[in-house]
Amino acid sequence: MSVMKAAKNHTITKEMEFVADKEQVNVEQMMKRIAQGRVIITRNLVRENVSPIGIGEGLNIKINANIGTSADICDIDKEIEKAKIAVKYGADTIMDLSTGDNIKATRELILKTVNVPIGTVPIYEAGIKAINNKKAIVEMTEDDMFDIIIDHAKSGVDFMTIHCGVTRSIVENLKEHPRKLGMVSRGGTFLAAWIIHNGKENPYFANFDYLLEIASEYDFSISLGDGLRPGTIFDGSDWAQFQELLTISKLVKRAREKNVQVMVEGPGHLPLDQIAYNMKIQKAVCDGAPFYVLGPICTEVAPGYDHIVCAIGGAIAGMSGADFLCYVTPSEHLGLPDVEEVKEGVIATKIAAHSANIIRRGESASNWDLEMAKARANLNWEKQFEIAIDSEKAKAVYTRGNLKSSIDEPIKPCTMCGKYCAIKILQKYIGKPVFCD
């Protein structure tokens, strides 16, 4: 029985109990939200080594890390290392976006290696298979597109991005009224090219009921992909973006009727002043469906630092209603990330998610910060290292100075202030720690 069907039958499953306990929420209330489609639990029925997570209303914001080979760089061992480092530093899910050789082998090895939910974009593999068969992407058959989804489902993939909202009418309108930066979604572009070449409707939209049958059999979640997300802030909140969202909103309702769990993907590149209302519009038109956003990216001028740009946009998005943040690495827009860049991307997005969780979840999130504040007040460095998002970096930065001014003191300040440390001076004259419970 699917998670949503169980919830509608007022049956609490072990997955619901696990997620509710982890999130410190009432399981009955969470079950009600699953039945409504406002919370999803990502887990493929055939996958055994997975720790399910909840995404949506009333839960902590989750973060995703994208990994995967490319046509130019195909090192499966390196991608496995990236998956491990992403999970170590707090990624709740991993998406395998491989487009290099041995896509299936890469996916299945990632599924075996980490125990977090795994997502994919099946249209990538369908398109590349067509190319490898000496055809073009636009020569994929409808069976090719659906067979690859079944293959991913059988592998145990927990959620799949499928660009069902890239319809023929939107694509044709975009031809007549082009954007500044057209389409930047790779999967969305594969389908747009297919639609134009074949003069037919998007098979995932036209045969959405068949897609729901497949998803229902394996209980994987569908992430309704934003193939028309803006690729520049100058296309933000335009007709194409919102027309796709309105199309997706109807598909959300159809999926819920079939007990299939769905979430909705969103932009993309947006100016800061458009982020909050984009989150609210999505939640309104999609009846509270979990919202999964890339960034948003709020400026174009920071290649090499786009993980910071992503964190800025992600914090605002999370505070305004986004439930799931996809990380961006420093190499976004430049090249395939290395292991260190994956780590940096995860940490930046984790900071954004946690900052928003403080507002959304209150004490259950901010108690972490309270413990850090107490440790700082007591100059308890070991405790600070223990609870820091990146313990290794925190300790390395603290210890790299020679601490000359306080070398003989039992409680040493850092080298920023040394013997002029405000906390130590205040402690000396009030005779107790400066933190007040």
C-alpha positions as CSV (number, residue, x, y, z in Angstrom):
1,M,0.0,0.0,0.0
2,S,1.3,3.5,-0.9
3,V,2.1,5.9,1.9
4,M,-0.6,8.3,0.7
5,K,-3.3,5.6,0.5
6,A,-2.4,4.4,4.0
7,A,-2.7,8.0,5.3
8,K,-6.1,8.4,3.6
9,N,-7.1,5.1,5.4
10,H,-5.9,6.6,8.7
11,T,-3.2,3.9,8.9
12,I,0.1,4.9,10.5
13,T,3.0,3.2,8.8
14,K,6.5,2.5,10.1
15,E,7.8,5.2,7.7
16,M,5.4,7.8,9.2
17,E,6.4,6.8,12.7
18,F,10.1,7.1,11.8
19,V,9.8,10.5,10.2
20,A,7.5,11.9,12.9
21,D,10.0,10.8,15.6
22,K,12.9,12.3,13.7
23,E,11.1,15.6,13.1
24,Q,9.6,15.7,16.6
25,V,6.1,16.2,15.3
26,N,2.7,14.7,16.0
27,V,2.4,11.6,13.9
28,E,-1.4,11.9,13.6
29,Q,-1.1,15.5,12.3
30,M,1.7,14.5,9.9
31,M,-0.5,11.6,8.6
32,K,-3.3,14.1,7.9
33,R,-0.9,16.2,5.9
34,I,0.3,13.2,3.9
35,A,-3.3,12.4,3.1
36,Q,-3.8,15.9,1.9
37,G,-0.6,15.9,-0.2
38,R,1.0,18.6,1.9
39,V,3.8,16.3,3.1
40,I,5.4,13.4,1.2
41,I,7.7,10.6,2.4
42,T,10.3,9.7,-0.2
43,R,10.9,6.0,-0.4
44,N,10.7,3.5,-3.2
45,L,9.0,0.2,-2.1
46,V,11.7,-2.0,-3.6
47,R,14.6,-0.2,-1.9
48,E,15.7,-1.6,1.4
49,N,18.8,0.4,2.5
50,V,17.1,3.8,2.8
51,S,16.2,6.0,5.7
52,P,13.0,7.7,4.5
53,I,12.5,11.5,5.0
54,G,9.5,13.7,5.1
55,I,9.3,16.9,3.0
56,G,6.6,19.5,3.4
57,E,4.4,21.5,5.7
58,G,5.4,21.5,9.4
59,L,8.7,19.7,8.9
60,N,12.3,20.8,8.7
61,I,13.5,22.1,5.3
62,K,15.5,19.4,3.5
63,I,18.4,19.9,1.2
64,N,19.5,18.0,-1.9
65,A,22.9,17.5,-3.4
66,N,23.3,16.9,-7.2
67,I,26.1,14.6,-8.3
68,G,26.8,12.6,-11.4
69,T,29.1,12.1,-14.3
70,S,29.2,14.2,-17.5
71,A,30.1,13.4,-21.1
72,D,33.5,15.1,-20.5
73,I,34.3,13.8,-17.0
74,C,33.2,10.2,-16.2
75,D,34.7,8.9,-12.9
76,I,32.2,6.8,-11.1
77,D,34.5,6.4,-8.0
78,K,34.7,10.2,-7.7
79,E,30.9,10.5,-7.8
80,I,30.6,7.9,-5.1
81,E,33.0,10.0,-3.0
82,K,30.9,13.0,-3.7
83,A,27.8,11.2,-2.5
84,K,29.5,10.2,0.7
85,I,30.8,13.6,1.5
86,A,27.4,15.2,0.7
87,V,25.7,12.9,3.2
88,K,28.5,13.4,5.8
89,Y,27.9,17.2,5.8
90,G,24.1,17.1,5.9
91,A,22.5,16.4,2.5
92,D,19.1,14.8,3.1
93,T,18.9,13.4,-0.5
94,I,21.2,12.8,-3.4
95,M,20.2,13.3,-7.1
96,D,22.2,11.4,-9.6
97,L,22.3,13.5,-12.8
98,S,24.8,11.4,-14.7
99,T,25.1,11.8,-18.4
100,G,28.4,10.0,-19.0
101,D,29.1,6.4,-19.7
102,N,27.5,3.6,-17.7
103,I,24.6,5.7,-16.4
104,K,22.7,2.7,-15.0
105,A,25.8,1.3,-13.2
106,T,26.5,4.6,-11.7
107,R,23.0,5.0,-10.4
108,E,22.8,1.5,-8.9
109,L,26.2,1.9,-7.2
110,I,25.0,5.2,-5.6
111,L,21.8,3.5,-4.5
112,K,23.9,0.8,-2.7
113,T,26.4,3.2,-1.2
114,V,24.3,5.7,0.7
115,N,21.1,5.3,2.7
116,V,19.4,8.6,1.9
117,P,16.7,8.9,-0.7
118,I,18.0,9.0,-4.3
119,G,16.4,11.1,-7.1
120,T,17.1,11.0,-10.8
121,V,16.0,12.7,-14.1
122,P,15.1,9.8,-16.3
123,I,14.8,11.8,-19.5
124,Y,18.5,12.3,-19.5
125,E,19.2,8.7,-19.9
126,A,16.4,8.2,-22.5
127,G,17.9,11.0,-24.6
128,I,21.5,9.7,-24.3
129,K,20.4,6.2,-25.2
130,A,18.9,7.6,-28.4
131,I,22.2,9.3,-29.2
132,N,24.1,6.1,-28.5
133,N,21.8,4.2,-30.9
134,K,23.0,6.6,-33.6
135,K,19.8,8.7,-33.4
136,A,19.1,12.1,-32.1
137,I,17.4,13.1,-28.8
138,V,14.3,14.1,-30.8
139,E,14.0,10.6,-32.1
140,M,13.2,9.1,-28.7
141,T,10.0,7.1,-28.8
142,E,7.3,7.5,-26.2
143,D,8.0,4.0,-25.1
144,D,11.7,4.9,-24.7
145,M,10.6,7.7,-22.3
146,F,8.4,5.5,-20.1
147,D,10.6,2.4,-20.2
148,I,13.5,4.4,-18.7
149,I,11.2,5.5,-15.8
150,I,10.3,1.9,-15.2
151,D,13.9,0.9,-15.2
152,H,14.8,3.6,-12.6
153,A,11.8,2.6,-10.5
154,K,13.0,-1.1,-10.5
155,S,16.4,0.1,-9.4
156,G,14.9,1.6,-6.3
157,V,15.0,5.3,-7.2
158,D,12.9,7.2,-4.5
159,F,11.9,10.3,-6.4
160,M,12.2,11.4,-10.1
161,T,12.1,14.8,-11.7
162,I,9.7,14.5,-14.7
163,H,8.9,17.6,-16.7
164,C,5.2,17.0,-17.3
165,G,4.4,20.7,-17.5
166,V,6.4,21.5,-20.6
167,T,3.4,21.4,-22.9
168,R,3.2,22.0,-26.6
169,S,1.2,25.2,-26.3
170,I,3.8,26.8,-23.9
171,V,6.7,25.7,-26.2
172,E,5.1,27.1,-29.3
173,N,4.3,30.4,-27.5
174,L,8.0,30.5,-26.4
175,K,9.0,30.2,-30.1
176,E,6.9,33.2,-30.9
177,H,7.7,35.2,-27.8
178,P,11.3,34.3,-26.9
179,R,12.8,35.0,-23.5
180,K,16.2,36.6,-22.9
181,L,17.7,33.2,-22.0
182,G,15.2,30.7,-23.5
183,M,15.3,27.4,-21.5
184,V,18.1,26.3,-19.2
185,S,16.5,23.1,-17.9
186,R,18.3,20.2,-19.7
187,G,15.4,17.8,-19.3
188,G,12.9,20.5,-20.2
189,T,14.9,21.4,-23.3
190,F,15.1,17.7,-24.4
191,L,11.3,17.6,-24.3
192,A,10.8,21.0,-25.9
193,A,13.1,19.9,-28.8
194,W,11.2,16.6,-29.1
195,I,7.8,18.5,-29.2
196,I,9.0,20.9,-31.9
197,H,10.6,18.2,-34.0
198,N,7.7,15.7,-33.8
199,G,4.8,18.3,-33.7
200,K,3.3,16.3,-30.8
201,E,2.3,16.9,-27.2
202,N,4.8,16.1,-24.4
203,P,4.3,12.3,-23.7
204,Y,4.6,12.8,-20.0
205,F,1.7,15.3,-20.1
206,A,-0.4,13.5,-22.6
207,N,0.0,10.1,-20.8
208,F,0.1,11.4,-17.3
209,D,-2.3,8.7,-16.0
210,Y,0.1,6.0,-17.2
211,L,3.0,7.8,-15.3
212,L,0.8,7.7,-12.2
213,E,0.2,4.0,-12.6
214,I,4.0,3.4,-12.7
215,A,4.6,5.7,-9.7
216,S,1.8,4.0,-7.7
217,E,3.3,0.5,-8.3
218,Y,6.6,1.5,-6.7
219,D,5.4,4.4,-4.6
220,F,8.2,6.6,-5.8
221,S,7.5,10.4,-5.5
222,I,7.2,12.5,-8.7
223,S,9.0,15.8,-8.6
224,L,7.1,17.8,-11.2
225,G,10.0,19.5,-12.9
226,D,10.2,23.1,-13.8
227,G,11.4,22.9,-17.4
228,L,10.6,26.5,-17.9
229,R,12.3,27.9,-14.8
230,P,14.0,31.3,-15.5
231,G,17.7,31.0,-16.3
232,T,18.3,34.6,-15.6
233,I,16.8,37.1,-13.1
234,F,15.6,39.1,-16.2
235,D,13.1,36.2,-17.1
236,G,11.9,35.8,-13.5
237,S,8.2,35.5,-12.9
238,D,7.4,35.6,-16.6
239,W,4.5,34.1,-18.5
240,A,6.2,30.8,-19.4
241,Q,7.2,30.1,-15.8
242,F,3.8,30.7,-14.4
243,Q,1.9,29.0,-17.2
244,E,4.0,25.8,-16.5
245,L,3.2,26.2,-12.8
246,L,-0.6,26.5,-13.5
247,T,-0.4,23.4,-15.7
248,I,1.5,21.5,-12.9
249,S,-1.1,22.6,-10.3
250,K,-3.7,20.5,-12.2
251,L,-1.4,17.6,-12.3
252,V,-0.9,17.8,-8.6
253,K,-4.6,17.3,-8.1
254,R,-4.7,14.3,-10.5
255,A,-1.8,12.7,-8.7
256,R,-3.4,13.0,-5.3
257,E,-6.6,11.4,-6.6
258,K,-4.5,8.4,-7.5
259,N,-2.6,8.4,-4.2
260,V,0.7,9.3,-5.8
261,Q,3.0,11.6,-3.8
262,V,4.2,14.7,-5.7
263,M,6.2,17.8,-5.1
264,V,6.6,20.8,-7.3
265,E,9.9,22.2,-8.5
266,G,10.4,26.0,-8.8
267,P,12.8,28.6,-9.9
268,G,15.6,29.1,-10.7
269,H,16.9,32.6,-11.1
270,L,14.8,35.3,-9.4
271,P,15.5,38.8,-8.1
272,L,15.4,39.0,-4.3
273,D,12.1,40.9,-4.3
274,Q,10.4,38.1,-6.3
275,I,11.4,35.2,-4.1
276,A,8.8,35.4,-1.3
277,Y,5.8,35.9,-3.5
278,N,6.9,33.1,-5.9
279,M,6.8,30.8,-2.9
280,K,3.4,32.0,-1.8
281,I,1.9,31.7,-5.3
282,Q,3.1,28.1,-5.7
283,K,1.7,27.1,-2.4
284,A,-1.6,28.8,-3.3
285,V,-2.1,27.4,-6.8
286,C,-0.8,23.9,-5.9
287,D,-2.8,23.6,-2.7
288,G,0.2,23.4,-0.3
289,A,2.2,20.7,-2.2
290,P,5.8,20.5,-1.1
291,F,7.9,23.0,-3.0
292,Y,11.5,22.2,-4.2
293,V,13.6,25.1,-5.4
294,L,17.0,25.5,-7.0
295,G,18.5,28.4,-5.1
296,P,16.9,30.6,-6.1
297,I,19.8,32.4,-7.7
298,C,19.4,36.1,-7.1
299,T,22.4,37.6,-9.0
300,E,24.2,36.7,-12.2
301,V,27.6,38.0,-11.5
302,A,29.2,35.6,-9.0
303,P,30.5,32.6,-10.9
304,G,32.7,30.7,-8.5
305,Y,30.6,31.9,-5.6
306,D,27.2,30.8,-6.6
307,H,26.9,28.5,-3.5
308,I,26.7,31.8,-1.6
309,V,24.2,33.3,-4.0
310,C,22.1,30.1,-3.6
311,A,22.2,30.3,0.2
312,I,21.0,33.9,0.1
313,G,18.0,33.0,-2.1
314,G,17.4,29.7,-0.3
315,A,17.1,31.3,3.1
316,I,14.5,33.7,1.8
317,A,12.7,30.9,-0.1
318,G,12.7,28.7,3.0
319,M,11.4,31.4,5.3
320,S,8.6,32.1,2.7
321,G,7.4,28.5,2.3
322,A,9.9,26.4,0.3
323,D,10.3,22.9,1.8
324,F,13.2,21.5,-0.1
325,L,16.4,23.3,-1.3
326,C,18.6,22.0,-4.0
327,Y,22.2,23.0,-3.4
328,V,24.4,24.9,-5.8
329,T,28.2,24.5,-5.8
330,P,30.9,27.1,-6.4
331,S,31.3,25.6,-9.9
332,E,27.7,26.1,-10.9
333,H,27.6,27.7,-14.4
334,L,31.3,26.8,-14.8
335,G,31.9,23.0,-14.7
336,L,31.4,19.7,-12.9
337,P,32.0,20.2,-9.2
338,D,34.9,18.4,-7.4
339,V,34.5,16.8,-4.0
340,E,35.5,19.9,-2.0
341,E,33.0,22.0,-4.0
342,V,30.2,19.5,-3.2
343,K,31.0,19.9,0.5
344,E,30.9,23.7,0.2
345,G,27.6,23.6,-1.6
346,V,26.0,21.3,1.0
347,I,27.2,23.4,3.9
348,A,26.1,26.7,2.3
349,T,22.6,25.3,1.6
350,K,22.4,23.7,5.1
351,I,23.1,27.1,6.6
352,A,20.3,28.6,4.5
353,A,17.9,25.8,5.5
354,H,18.7,26.0,9.2
355,S,18.4,29.8,9.2
356,A,14.9,29.4,7.8
357,N,14.1,26.6,10.1
358,I,14.7,28.8,13.1
359,I,11.8,30.9,11.9
360,R,9.6,28.0,10.8
361,R,10.2,25.5,13.6
362,G,11.1,27.7,16.6
363,E,12.8,26.1,19.5
364,S,13.1,22.7,17.9
365,A,15.5,24.3,15.4
366,S,17.0,27.2,17.5
367,N,18.1,24.9,20.4
368,W,21.1,24.1,18.3
369,D,22.0,27.8,18.2
370,L,21.3,28.2,21.9
371,E,23.9,25.5,22.7
372,M,26.4,27.3,20.5
373,A,25.7,30.6,22.2
374,K,26.3,29.0,25.6
375,A,29.5,27.4,24.5
376,R,30.8,30.8,23.2
377,A,29.9,32.5,26.4
378,N,32.0,30.0,28.3
379,L,34.8,30.0,25.7
380,N,34.2,26.3,25.5
381,W,36.0,25.6,22.3
382,E,35.6,21.9,22.2
383,K,31.8,22.2,22.6
384,Q,31.8,24.8,19.8
385,F,33.8,22.4,17.5
386,E,31.5,19.5,18.4
387,I,28.2,21.3,17.4
388,A,29.5,23.4,14.5
389,I,28.1,22.6,11.0
390,D,31.7,21.9,9.9
391,S,33.6,20.8,13.0
392,E,36.9,20.2,11.2
393,K,37.1,23.6,9.7
394,A,36.1,25.4,12.9
395,K,38.8,23.6,14.8
396,A,41.4,24.2,12.1
397,V,40.7,28.0,12.0
398,Y,40.9,28.3,15.8
399,T,44.2,26.4,16.1
400,R,46.1,27.8,13.2
401,G,47.2,30.9,15.3
402,N,49.9,30.7,17.9
403,L,47.7,32.3,20.6
404,K,50.7,34.1,22.1
405,S,48.7,36.5,24.3
406,S,46.9,33.7,26.1
407,I,49.2,30.8,26.0
408,D,49.4,30.3,29.8
409,E,45.7,30.9,30.4
410,P,43.4,27.9,31.0
411,I,40.6,29.3,28.9
412,K,42.1,30.8,25.7
413,P,40.3,33.3,23.5
414,C,40.8,33.3,19.8
415,T,43.4,35.3,17.9
416,M,40.9,37.9,16.7
417,C,40.9,39.6,20.1
418,G,43.4,37.7,22.2
419,K,43.9,39.3,25.6
420,Y,41.4,41.9,24.8
421,C,38.6,39.4,24.4
422,A,35.3,41.0,25.5
423,I,33.9,37.8,27.0
424,K,37.0,37.3,29.2
425,I,37.1,40.9,30.3
426,L,33.4,40.8,31.3
427,Q,33.8,37.5,33.1
428,K,36.7,38.9,35.1
429,Y,34.6,41.8,36.5
430,I,31.3,40.1,37.0
431,G,32.8,36.9,38.3
432,K,30.7,34.5,36.3
433,P,29.9,33.4,32.8
434,V,28.3,36.1,30.7
435,F,25.5,33.9,29.3
436,C,22.2,34.4,31.0
437,D,19.7,31.6,30.8
